[in-house]
Structures are given as structure tokens and as C-alpha cells.
Amino acid sequence: MLPDEPLARPWDEVVDDLPVGKIRHVQSILRIGDFLDRPGRWYGRDVVAPLLSQPLVELCLAIPSWAWVAGGRDRAVARAAFADHLPGIVAWRRNKGRLETMCAEAFLAQRRALARILLEGRLAREGLIDRDRVEAYLARERIEGDYDYFRLLELADIELWIVSVAGLGAGKFRPVQRAY
């Protein structure tokens, strides 16, 4: 089930006198942890995140939020810093072609199939997901800046796994499942 609010963190409580832009900046840095905080993903390898080193994070947090979009360009400070070292087409491009953008487009294109999987699946029948919230999320026109769809994709993976192993106990063992 998707929570109504993000889980509370101690540093979220000390925001009374901070500008909204600075709060958003800190939140964007914290979201990186979602990608780094999954030990299973790294398979025993040490994870090093040099862009999250304390001096660099402190420097970034010292930059006023309005400077991030100077001249109407996001990442304006970084673009200016590297402009002499990158081709102009790279330094001043408007979008980054992020993997998340491709995932969001694929998610939006497959919403009907996902709705069937999620809303008619075992998790929904057992009351393990909030059908109304999932249905409302799937009906949204845009999901920009929102990564909850990754969780829905994980739930769809679970549903597909359930379907693939549902018959195992009844002696219906398919060859593609022998790897399990």
C-alpha cells in the first residue's frame, strides 16, 4: 500500500525557517538514498557515491535555490562550471534523457495492462493493496517528478510471479519454472 506521507526522518522536522527551495533541494538529495540504500542491488560490492561526499553536498546546499535555474536553465551552476569542458550541445541541453523518463513513458503506455494486473490480481483480491489509490494513480495524466510508479511496477512483478507459480502446488510444473 502506498503511504499517505513519506516516512518521517529526524532532519525533516527542522525546516520552520528554511526557504521552500532549500527544503526541496535537501529532499532531492535525500531521494538519492533510495537508489543507494538497497544492499541486494549491489551484490556484496562496496557502494561509493562521490557526488554525495560531505564537501560537495555542503557546497551544493550553499548555492541559493534561485541560482539553480539562472537564465532559465536547470543545473545552471554546474552547466556554467563545465561549459568550457563540454560541447555546447551537451552543456546547454534542455533535457538529460534520464532512464526514469523512459520508464515513466513505458509505464504510461502500459497503464491499461498494469491496471488489469494490479486491480484484478491476487494482491487486490486479498486486500493487500489499496485498490482505490492504485486506480486513482493509474488514472493520472502525468507522473512527472513522482516515482511511485516504480512501486506499482514492483507490485505488478509480484502479481506476475504469483501467476507463474500458482499451479506449482497442484502438480502443474512448467519447464520455464525449473530454474526456481
CYANA upper distance limits for C-alpha pairs under 8 A (distance plus 0.5 A):
  1 MET  CA    128 LEU  CA      7.45
  1 MET  CA    129 ILE  CA      5.27
  1 MET  CA    130 ASP  CA      6.11
  2 LEU  CA    129 ILE  CA      8.48
  2 LEU  CA    130 ASP  CA      8.07
  2 LEU  CA    133 ARG  CA      8.27
  2 LEU  CA    148 ASP  CA      8.47
  8 ALA  CA     12 ASP  CA      7.43
  9 ARG  CA     13 GLU  CA      7.94
 10 PRO  CA     14 VAL  CA      8.37
 15 VAL  CA     23 ILE  CA      7.59
 18 LEU  CA     22 LYS  CA      6.98
 18 LEU  CA     23 ILE  CA      7.13
 19 PRO  CA     23 ILE  CA      6.99
 20 VAL  CA     24 ARG  CA      6.74
 21 GLY  CA     25 HIS  CA      6.68
 21 GLY  CA     65 SER  CA      5.91
 21 GLY  CA     66 TRP  CA      8.40
 22 LYS  CA     26 VAL  CA      6.79
 22 LYS  CA     61 LEU  CA      7.93
 22 LYS  CA     64 PRO  CA      8.13
 22 LYS  CA     65 SER  CA      6.71
 23 ILE  CA     27 GLN  CA      6.71
 24 ARG  CA     28 SER  CA      6.62
 25 HIS  CA     29 ILE  CA      6.94
 25 HIS  CA     61 LEU  CA      7.83
 25 HIS  CA     65 SER  CA      8.12
 26 VAL  CA     30 LEU  CA      6.71
 26 VAL  CA     61 LEU  CA      8.03
 27 GLN  CA     31 ARG  CA      6.75
 28 SER  CA     32 ILE  CA      7.52
 29 ILE  CA     33 GLY  CA      8.15
 30 LEU  CA     34 ASP  CA      8.18
 31 ARG  CA     35 PHE  CA      8.11
 32 ILE  CA     36 LEU  CA      7.13
 33 GLY  CA     37 ASP  CA      5.98
 34 ASP  CA     38 ARG  CA      7.79
 36 LEU  CA     47 VAL  CA      7.93
 38 ARG  CA     42 TRP  CA      7.84
 39 PRO  CA     43 TYR  CA      7.37
 39 PRO  CA     44 GLY  CA      7.90
 40 GLY  CA     44 GLY  CA      8.13
 42 TRP  CA     46 ASP  CA      8.05
 42 TRP  CA     47 VAL  CA      7.79
 49 ALA  CA     53 SER  CA      7.55
 51 LEU  CA     56 LEU  CA      7.05
 51 LEU  CA     57 VAL  CA      7.95
 52 LEU  CA     56 LEU  CA      7.04
 52 LEU  CA     57 VAL  CA      6.31
 53 SER  CA     57 VAL  CA      6.67
 54 GLN  CA     58 GLU  CA      6.49
 55 PRO  CA     59 LEU  CA      6.62
 56 LEU  CA     60 CYS  CA      6.68
 57 VAL  CA     61 LEU  CA      6.61
 58 GLU  CA     62 ALA  CA      6.65
 59 LEU  CA     63 ILE  CA      7.26
 63 ILE  CA     67 ALA  CA      7.29
 63 ILE  CA     68 TRP  CA      8.17
 64 PRO  CA     68 TRP  CA      7.76
 65 SER  CA     69 VAL  CA      8.33
 66 TRP  CA     70 ALA  CA      7.26
 67 ALA  CA     76 ALA  CA      7.33
 67 ALA  CA     77 VAL  CA      7.37
 68 TRP  CA     73 ARG  CA      8.19
 68 TRP  CA     74 ASP  CA      6.34
 68 TRP  CA     75 ARG  CA      5.74
 68 TRP  CA     76 ALA  CA      5.67
 68 TRP  CA     77 VAL  CA      6.62
 69 VAL  CA     73 ARG  CA      5.34
 69 VAL  CA     74 ASP  CA      4.99
 69 VAL  CA     75 ARG  CA      6.71
 69 VAL  CA     76 ALA  CA      5.84
 70 ALA  CA     74 ASP  CA      7.91
 70 ALA  CA     76 ALA  CA      6.10
 70 ALA  CA     77 VAL  CA      8.37
 71 GLY  CA     76 ALA  CA      8.02
 73 ARG  CA     92 TRP  CA      8.21
 73 ARG  CA     94 ARG  CA      7.73
 74 ASP  CA     94 ARG  CA      8.43
 75 ARG  CA     79 ARG  CA      6.56
 76 ALA  CA     80 ALA  CA      6.56
 77 VAL  CA     81 ALA  CA      6.65
 78 ALA  CA     82 PHE  CA      6.73
 79 ARG  CA     83 ALA  CA      6.14
 79 ARG  CA     91 ALA  CA      5.99
 79 ARG  CA     92 TRP  CA      7.23
 80 ALA  CA     91 ALA  CA      8.46
 82 PHE  CA     86 LEU  CA      6.78
 82 PHE  CA     91 ALA  CA      7.51
 83 ALA  CA     87 PRO  CA      7.98
 83 ALA  CA     88 GLY  CA      7.41
 83 ALA  CA     91 ALA  CA      6.07
 83 ALA  CA     92 TRP  CA      8.43
 86 LEU  CA     90 VAL  CA      6.87
 86 LEU  CA     91 ALA  CA      6.30
 87 PRO  CA     91 ALA  CA      6.72
 88 GLY  CA     92 TRP  CA      6.25
 88 GLY  CA     93 ARG  CA      8.29
 89 ILE  CA     93 ARG  CA      6.16
 97 GLY  CA    101 THR  CA      7.23
 97 GLY  CA    102 MET  CA      8.31
 98 ARG  CA    102 MET  CA      7.41
 99 LEU  CA    103 CYS  CA      6.77
100 GLU  CA    104 ALA  CA      6.50
101 THR  CA    105 GLU  CA      6.72
102 MET  CA    106 ALA  CA      6.69
103 CYS  CA    107 PHE  CA      6.50
104 ALA  CA    108 LEU  CA      6.61
104 ALA  CA    143 ILE  CA      7.77
104 ALA  CA    149 TYR  CA      8.10
105 GLU  CA    109 ALA  CA      6.63
106 ALA  CA    110 GLN  CA      6.64
107 PHE  CA    111 ARG  CA      6.54
107 PHE  CA    149 TYR  CA      7.81
110 GLN  CA    114 LEU  CA      6.65
111 ARG  CA    115 ALA  CA      6.36
111 ARG  CA    138 LEU  CA      6.80
112 ARG  CA    116 ARG  CA      6.93
113 ALA  CA    117 ILE  CA      6.83
114 LEU  CA    118 LEU  CA      6.39
114 LEU  CA    156 ALA  CA      7.32
115 ALA  CA    119 LEU  CA      6.00
115 ALA  CA    120 GLU  CA      8.19
115 ALA  CA    135 GLU  CA      7.62
115 ALA  CA    138 LEU  CA      7.43
116 ARG  CA    120 GLU  CA      6.00
116 ARG  CA    121 GLY  CA      7.92
117 ILE  CA    121 GLY  CA      5.91
117 ILE  CA    156 ALA  CA      6.85
117 ILE  CA    159 GLU  CA      7.28
117 ILE  CA    160 LEU  CA      8.27
118 LEU  CA    123 LEU  CA      7.91
118 LEU  CA    124 ALA  CA      7.26
118 LEU  CA    134 VAL  CA      8.35
118 LEU  CA    155 LEU  CA      7.78
118 LEU  CA    156 ALA  CA      6.52
118 LEU  CA    159 GLU  CA      7.66
119 LEU  CA    124 ALA  CA      6.28
119 LEU  CA    131 ARG  CA      6.63
119 LEU  CA    134 VAL  CA      8.15
119 LEU  CA    135 GLU  CA      7.78
120 GLU  CA    124 ALA  CA      6.83
120 GLU  CA    125 ARG  CA      7.51
121 GLY  CA    125 ARG  CA      6.80
121 GLY  CA    159 GLU  CA      6.83
122 ARG  CA    126 GLU  CA      6.49
122 ARG  CA    159 GLU  CA      7.24
122 ARG  CA    162 ILE  CA      8.22
123 LEU  CA    127 GLY  CA      6.69
123 LEU  CA    128 LEU  CA      5.53
123 LEU  CA    129 ILE  CA      6.52
123 LEU  CA    159 GLU  CA      7.62
124 ALA  CA    128 LEU  CA      6.36
124 ALA  CA    129 ILE  CA      5.97
124 ALA  CA    130 ASP  CA      7.84
124 ALA  CA    131 ARG  CA      6.78
129 ILE  CA    134 VAL  CA      8.26
130 ASP  CA    134 VAL  CA      6.75
131 ARG  CA    135 GLU  CA      6.42
132 ASP  CA    136 ALA  CA      6.56
133 ARG  CA    137 TYR  CA      6.56
134 VAL  CA    138 LEU  CA      6.65
134 VAL  CA    152 LEU  CA      8.38
135 GLU  CA    139 ALA  CA      6.77
136 ALA  CA    140 ARG  CA      7.16
143 ILE  CA    147 TYR  CA      8.05
143 ILE  CA    149 TYR  CA      8.45
147 TYR  CA    151 ARG  CA      8.26
148 ASP  CA    152 LEU  CA      7.23
149 TYR  CA    153 LEU  CA      6.68
150 PHE  CA    154 GLU  CA      6.80
151 ARG  CA    155 LEU  CA      6.76
152 LEU  CA    156 ALA  CA      6.63
153 LEU  CA    157 ASP  CA      6.69
154 GLU  CA    158 ILE  CA      6.88
155 LEU  CA    159 GLU  CA      6.79
156 ALA  CA    160 LEU  CA      6.70
157 ASP  CA    161 TRP  CA      6.62
158 ILE  CA    162 ILE  CA      6.63
159 GLU  CA    163 VAL  CA      6.84
160 LEU  CA    164 SER  CA      6.69
161 TRP  CA    165 VAL  CA      6.82
162 ILE  CA    166 ALA  CA      6.17
163 VAL  CA    167 GLY  CA      8.44
164 SER  CA    177 GLN  CA      8.32
165 VAL  CA    177 GLN  CA      8.23
167 GLY  CA    171 GLY  CA      7.27
167 GLY  CA    172 LYS  CA      5.66
167 GLY  CA    173 PHE  CA      7.51
168 LEU  CA    172 LYS  CA      5.73
168 LEU  CA    173 PHE  CA      5.88
173 PHE  CA    177 GLN  CA      7.48
173 PHE  CA    178 ARG  CA      8.33
174 ARG  CA    178 ARG  CA      7.69
